[in-house]
Amino acid sequence: MSAGFGHKTETDTVCWFPVLEESVQLHLLDPDYSGAERARANFALALRIALVFVALLWLVHGVDRALGLELARFGIRPREASGLTGILCAPLLHADWRHLFDNSLPLLVLVTGMLYLYPHSALRVMPAVYLGAGAAVWALGRDAVHIGASGLVYGLAAYIFAGGILRRDVRAVAAAMAVYFLYGTLVFGILPIRSGHSWETHLAAAVLAVLLAIRYRRLDTPPRKRYAWEDEDDAADADVTGDSRDSR
């Protein structure tokens, strides 16, 4: 539009509102895609995978405590060669039971949501957040030992929230709103205002997840429900196109 907002022409008005309406329209899902039986099976599978991962965290911490292994030494030590193993190990390690408990429920919810809503994206996003955030902390983090799965929590929450903004299907928007209301206060965790917390991990995971949400915004897009009037409009458009060609 060449005219400014203060000098809107009649043509601007006619064109502007359909674009605005299209930009805020929410798409309902195709019932064949989101049927109850299929949805329950997909959700059950996602939940089982999330439970296995959280159970693994509890097993690692239980063995560590029972045998006195002090596995925290395998955390990320920024810019130290010995700290590189922490990129792989750190998300599996926790300082104490409270630390593990605080991460377990959000992980259970967010991993299930990620696998259920974005099964194809999850295969790329979860490894990228798991390893990418750790690599960023190793390169740029404070001189400390960084451990814990909270980077995954921040990364998955950021991806699901950003996905709901970028996509227009009802499921994605609903999931984004749920993440906002359940975990909106996580935003304070990306700021260096609390001691004993790896805010660098939180920030790196969240930023990386948002970038990935933009990159994969068209992946895992469910087919939307089509209405009879849309088919009629398409048929009418085809007839008009055919008539225009005939007139030539």
C-alpha positions in Angstrom: 0.0 0.0 0.0 1.5 3.2 -1.1 -0.8 5.5 0.9 0.0 6.1 4.6 -2.3 5.1 7.4 -3.4 8.6 7.8 -4.4 8.9 4.1 -6.2 5.6 3.5 -8.0 5.5 0.2 -11.2 3.5 -0.5 -9.1 0.9 -2.3 -6.9 0.6 0.8 -9.9 0.0 2.9 -11.3 -2.7 0.7 -8.0 -4.6 0.5 -6.9 -4.1 4.1 -9.6 -5.8 6.0 -9.6 -9.2 4.1 -5.9 -9.3 4.8 -6.4 -8.5 8.5 -9.2 -11.1 8.7 -7.0 -13.7 7.0 -4.1 -13.0 9.4 -6.1 -13.7 12.5 -8.3 -16.5 11.3 -7.9 -19.8 13.2 -8.1 -23.0 11.2 -10.1 -25.9 12.5 -8.5 -29.3 11.9 -9.7 -31.9 9.5 -11.8 -34.4 11.5 -10.2 -37.3 9.7 -6.8 -36.1 10.9 -7.8 -35.3 14.5 -10.2 -38.2 15.1 -10.5 -39.3 18.7 -9.0 -42.7 18.3 -6.0 -41.5 16.3 -5.4 -38.6 18.7 -5.6 -40.8 21.8 -3.0 -43.3 20.3 -0.6 -40.5 19.4 -1.0 -38.8 22.8 -0.5 -42.1 24.6 2.7 -42.8 22.6 4.0 -39.2 23.3 3.3 -39.6 27.0 5.0 -43.0 27.2 8.2 -41.5 25.6 8.1 -38.6 28.0 7.7 -40.9 31.0 10.6 -43.0 29.9 12.8 -39.9 29.6 11.8 -38.6 33.0 12.3 -42.0 34.6 15.8 -42.1 33.1 16.6 -38.8 34.9 15.4 -40.3 38.2 17.3 -43.5 37.7 20.5 -41.6 36.9 20.1 -39.4 40.0 19.1 -42.3 42.2 22.2 -44.3 41.2 24.4 -41.3 41.7 23.1 -40.7 45.2 23.1 -44.4 46.2 26.7 -45.1 45.1 28.2 -41.6 45.8 29.4 -41.3 42.2 29.3 -37.4 42.2 28.3 -37.4 38.6 28.0 -33.6 38.7 31.6 -33.4 37.8 30.6 -34.4 34.3 28.6 -31.2 33.8 29.5 -28.4 31.4 32.7 -26.6 32.3 32.9 -23.6 29.9 35.9 -23.4 27.7 37.6 -26.5 29.3 38.3 -29.6 27.2 37.1 -31.8 30.1 33.8 -29.9 30.1 32.9 -30.9 26.6 31.4 -34.2 27.9 28.9 -32.0 29.7 27.2 -31.1 26.5 25.9 -34.6 26.3 25.7 -35.4 30.0 24.6 -32.2 31.8 20.9 -32.5 31.0 20.8 -35.9 32.7 22.4 -34.7 35.9 20.9 -32.7 38.8 22.2 -31.1 42.0 19.7 -32.7 44.4 16.2 -34.2 44.5 14.5 -30.8 44.6 16.3 -29.8 41.4 15.2 -33.0 39.7 11.6 -32.7 41.0 11.3 -29.1 39.7 12.3 -30.2 36.2 10.3 -33.5 36.1 6.7 -32.3 35.8 7.4 -29.5 33.2 9.5 -32.0 31.2 6.7 -34.6 31.3 4.1 -32.0 30.1 6.3 -30.3 27.5 7.9 -33.4 26.0 4.5 -35.0 25.7 3.1 -31.8 24.1 6.1 -31.5 21.7 5.9 -35.1 20.5 2.1 -35.0 20.2 1.8 -31.6 18.4 5.0 -31.6 16.3 6.2 -35.2 15.9 8.4 -34.5 12.9 9.7 -31.3 14.2 10.5 -32.9 17.5 13.0 -35.3 15.9 15.0 -32.2 14.9 14.2 -29.7 17.6 14.8 -31.8 20.7 18.3 -32.9 19.8 19.2 -29.4 18.6 18.1 -27.8 21.9 19.6 -30.6 23.9 23.1 -30.3 22.3 22.9 -26.7 21.0 22.2 -25.0 24.3 25.0 -27.0 25.9 27.5 -26.0 23.2 26.5 -22.4 23.6 27.0 -22.5 27.4 30.4 -24.3 26.9 31.5 -21.5 24.6 30.0 -18.5 26.3 28.9 -19.4 29.9 30.3 -18.4 33.2 33.1 -20.3 34.9 30.9 -22.8 36.8 29.7 -26.4 36.5 26.4 -26.3 34.6 24.0 -29.3 35.1 20.3 -30.0 34.8 17.5 -30.5 32.3 16.0 -27.0 32.6 17.5 -26.1 29.3 15.1 -28.6 27.7 12.3 -27.1 29.7 13.0 -23.6 28.4 13.6 -24.8 24.9 10.4 -26.8 24.5 8.3 -24.2 26.2 9.7 -21.5 23.9 9.1 -23.7 20.8 5.5 -24.6 21.6 4.7 -20.9 22.5 6.4 -19.6 19.4 4.8 -22.3 17.3 1.3 -21.2 18.4 2.0 -17.6 17.4 3.4 -18.6 14.0 0.8 -21.2 13.1 -2.9 -20.6 12.9 -4.4 -24.0 13.8 -6.4 -24.3 16.9 -4.2 -26.9 18.6 -1.1 -24.9 18.3 -2.7 -21.7 19.6 -4.3 -23.6 22.5 -0.9 -25.2 23.4 0.8 -21.8 23.3 -1.8 -20.4 25.7 -1.4 -23.3 28.0 2.4 -22.9 28.1 1.9 -19.2 28.7 -0.4 -19.7 31.7 1.5 -22.7 33.2 5.1 -21.6 32.6 5.0 -17.9 31.8 7.1 -17.1 34.8 10.0 -19.0 33.2 10.9 -15.8 31.5 12.6 -14.6 34.7 14.9 -17.6 34.5 16.7 -16.2 31.4 17.9 -13.2 33.4 21.0 -13.2 35.7 19.0 -12.3 38.8 19.2 -15.5 40.8 22.4 -17.2 42.0 22.8 -20.9 41.6 20.8 -21.0 38.3 22.3 -21.5 34.8 20.5 -18.6 33.2 22.8 -19.0 30.2 21.4 -22.4 29.5 17.9 -21.1 29.8 18.5 -18.2 27.5 20.5 -20.2 24.9 17.8 -22.9 24.7 14.9 -20.4 24.4 16.6 -18.4 21.7 17.5 -21.5 19.7 14.0 -22.9 20.1 12.4 -19.7 18.8 14.8 -19.7 15.7 13.9 -23.3 15.1 10.1 -22.5 15.4 10.6 -20.0 12.7 12.6 -22.4 10.6 10.1 -25.3 10.9 6.9 -23.3 11.0 5.5 -25.1 8.0 6.5 -28.6 9.3 3.8 -30.7 11.1 1.0 -28.4 9.7 -2.2 -30.4 10.1 -4.7 -30.4 7.3 -7.5 -27.9 8.1 -11.2 -28.6 7.8 -12.7 -27.5 4.5 -16.3 -26.3 4.3 -18.8 -26.9 1.5 -18.9 -23.2 0.7 -15.1 -23.2 0.1 -15.5 -25.9 -2.5 -18.3 -23.9 -4.1 -16.0 -20.8 -4.2 -13.2 -22.8 -5.8 -15.6 -24.1 -8.4 -16.9 -20.6 -9.1 -13.4 -19.3 -9.4 -12.5 -22.1 -11.9 -15.6 -21.2 -13.9 -14.6 -17.6 -14.0 -11.1 -18.5 -15.1 -12.5 -20.7 -17.8 -14.9 -18.0 -19.1 -12.0 -15.5 -19.3 -10.0 -17.9 -21.4 -12.9 -18.6 -23.7 -13.5 -14.9 -24.2 -9.9 -14.5 -25.6 
